[in-house]
Amino acid sequence: MKFISNVFVVAFVVLTFSTEGQNKVYDTSDSLVVRSIFDEALLRGQSYNQLNYLCKVIGHRITGSQQADDAVEWAQQEVIRYNVSSVSKQSVIANHWVRGDKEWVAISEDVDLLLNACALGGSVGTDGPLQAQVVEVSGMDELSRFKEGDLEGKIVFLNEPMDRSKINTFHAYGACVAQRYAGASEASKYGAVAVLVRSMTTLTDIHPHTGSMGYREGVKKIPAAAISTQDADILHGYIEDMGAATVTMNLNCYTNNSKTYTHNLIAEIKGSENPEQVIVFGAHIDSWDKGEGAHDDGAGVVQCMEVLRLFKEVGIKPKNTIRMVLYMNEENGNKGGKTYASRAKQNGENHICAIETDRGGFSPRGFSIDGREDQIANIAEWTELLEPYGLHYFKKGYGGVDIGPLKSEENRVNNNLMLLGLYPDSQRYFDYHHSETDVFENVNQRELELGGASMASMVYLIDKYWDKFSQ
Amino acid sequence: MKFISNVFVVAFVVLTFSTEGQNKVYDTSDSLVVRSIFDEALLRGQSYNQLNYLCKVIGHRITGSQQADDAVEWAQQEVIRYNVSSVSKQSVIANHWVRGDKEWVAISEDVDLLLNACALGGSVGTDGPLQAQVVEVSGMDELSRFKEGDLEGKIVFLNEPMDRSKINTFHAYGACVAQRYAGASEASKYGAVAVLVRSMTTLTDIHPHTGSMGYREGVKKIPAAAISTQDADILHGYIEDMGAATVTMNLNCYTNNSKTYTHNLIAEIKGSENPEQVIVFGAHIDSWDKGEGAHDDGAGVVQCMEVLRLFKEVGIKPKNTIRMVLYMNEENGNKGGKTYASRAKQNGENHICAIETDRGGFSPRGFSIDGREDQIANIAEWTELLEPYGLHYFKKGYGGVDIGPLKSEENRVNNNLMLLGLYPDSQRYFDYHHSETDVFENVNQRELELGGASMASMVYLIDKYWDKFSQ
């Protein structure tokens, strides 16, 4: 495409009123504030450089690792510069899972054929090489049709691919991730000794994608590993051609007996009118031990830090307390989110809104909203204000793993609490998710910066119009 | 982000009627057809493999090169398989610009310091090394304030950066690309002997971005080269530190005296009801001679080929003739687009709509529409149907360089003619544009495929409801 000056026409500052002409949805000053937020983020943004540091100097950050603690300490030093009212670490006690020495998985009939594989997070080890014949199943449905003893001594290969025809890739993920999370215990019920799971990605490539798995109580714990989608296709073809396959797995992972004492990071700007009311926004600072946790969720971490910086630089004084939480342990236990919510309950803290960014540093398209219809409608009335920034999606949906516990029955303080999740374009997320390709180089600076500015704009608007969201 | 099954709720098949309850905007069958188009594109799409071939086997395709001709021949062989009514080449006569032997640009005071540079397309060469003192200007505004003779014997360095705060990067491009296109003639008026232009990208990196430039009649032609943004910053710093800089340029480019005889490719499916009415959709098959022309505009080429395949596989029989045109010479002359339009005029062909895809193979967000308000409103009424596929933007805007001539006064046959441009996310486009990084690896398969399916859906809907767009 070549020379095309003066051909696109867009008005960046949009003013409007609700169609009823009564409730003012937003005013001129909001248009100017949002413009200033985006200008600051795109012209002098810090998030990209911070992500570079987090990924390249600190690296991946699984709960219990030195890097995870280093990341919390680093983030604390960074946000102190943003004139926040307070910064503190909140103790979190979590399990400490360790991948251990070099792991491997191989087809081992005549000649060993190594597969690109890695243990799933939370898995037990194999206690030395474990060899067994493979039984392939198409997914959890087929697996559930076996009976006790049917899979005695076998390795079950769960090979359900993500459905590429789903436009939102999270839907494709949600539809088959049960094989990763619950496949081991289901197979163990029928006598299996281990499971291999097809990686959760829409690509066909050589990278195994790890992720959390859990064991059901009362069922024998068996080892679980992911293999790359290309290797899943190879193993499938091998079984088809040869009629059977024997696989050897050697996983050295384990869960430490002692608990890990680690931290969430909390930083806030006190509200000028209602300091006792809190708008919390956050991301998780832990990651898997593959790649650098760049999209998942380093991007979210630096976007949240940027929100604090943007409030300072643009000079926004919130009415309510706005609080950033960088949660520990989202990936394998969610102890950070749970701890934050239960402490908030103990302290009787009134959260009016919680926002999370944990879907990658891609071009933002809006927010999914876990709230009442009237609350969603109020947010959707900002569409004209926010669409010039690419934000058009304001619909009912999921908030996020870390903020979920705030709305649980046991923790909820305020029945008007809304949860929001930043909603970026999802097409590339599962290319990188939980694999060694989730690195800084695969994050685009502008897309990352737009996400931070979107978060800041939403925090600003909800803070200013908070009373529209209570009943 | 981890296990989140069953948390997003989206209805993929949406049925609706216009709010007036009179004009049916679309019906159930349209929802099903659009779903089938996207399923076919995402599950069995051919565009990604075709782009791989076009980029890696054929390579870049500047007008007049063997590769440009090979690409047309290859595309013809590909689309013959899609049961089209006819495929043919259309002769196009264009200028043939050649980059020539190795070019270089260096700061040459005490020690030579090579800059990452390349000639702009259309530039004359330097006729051996050309050394002169540099005068830096902030852009065309500053340049226009000089007087005749002020820049005698100087090399003018036009250093206006793209404005990163613009959300749509094409706006930032449009605002300063005049320095690339017209800077040489403007500088020549004041006596300059050559120009260096800051590359048109929002990144700071080492890649020079070429692009077209033109000479004003009656003004002496002087050589013009782009330098990378990083080198522009270096040169700027050098001048600031040292008070002056001398640069040597050695460009071996030239325009062939003889014209190039080359081709557009045209393939069509005859309409079942109104074969004499044409909906044309296209992209340009030529590219610059840097990188592989993957986003610009290999992506558009394979998306258009995919439209024909999708019509065949989904079994859509158009009422009007739908015609794919792969235009030659968009980058440096637009002779393909102009030739197509003037031949159409000669033949009295009635085009009811022209659609172009030439903004990169990124996640599609909608279409910009060069049409009447009532036509745009009709298209916008498909929003509910298309939003589940990420398409939300249907607004007044630019169609494209290649389809523009169809609507010019001299060529227009039908006053109802609408021009549409596919409107993908623009954040990453100028990272790659016209540089050696515009390669296959930087195109994402799903994003590319969604664009092809979006084009096919729009062609389908406009064909079915074509009579809503005439007055």
Interface residues (C-beta under 8 A of the other chain):
Chain A: M1 K2 F3 I4 S5 N6 V7 F8 V9 V10 F12 F38 D39 L42 L43 R164 S165 I167 N168 T169 F170 H171 Y173 G174 A175 V177 A178 R180 Y181 T202 L203 G211 S212 D296 D297 E330 E331 D358 R359 S363 R365 S368 P388 Y389 G390 H392 Y393 K396 G397 Y398 G400 V401 D425 Q427 R428 D431 H433 N444 Q445 R446 E447 L450
Chain B: M1 K2 F3 I4 S5 N6 V7 F8 V9 V10 F12 F38 D39 L42 L43 R164 S165 I167 N168 T169 F170 H171 Y173 G174 A175 V177 A178 Y181 T202 L203 G211 S212 D296 D297 E330 E331 D358 R359 S363 R365 S368 P388 Y389 G390 H392 Y393 K396 G397 Y398 G400 V401 D425 Q427 R428 D431 H433 N444 Q445 R446 E447 L450
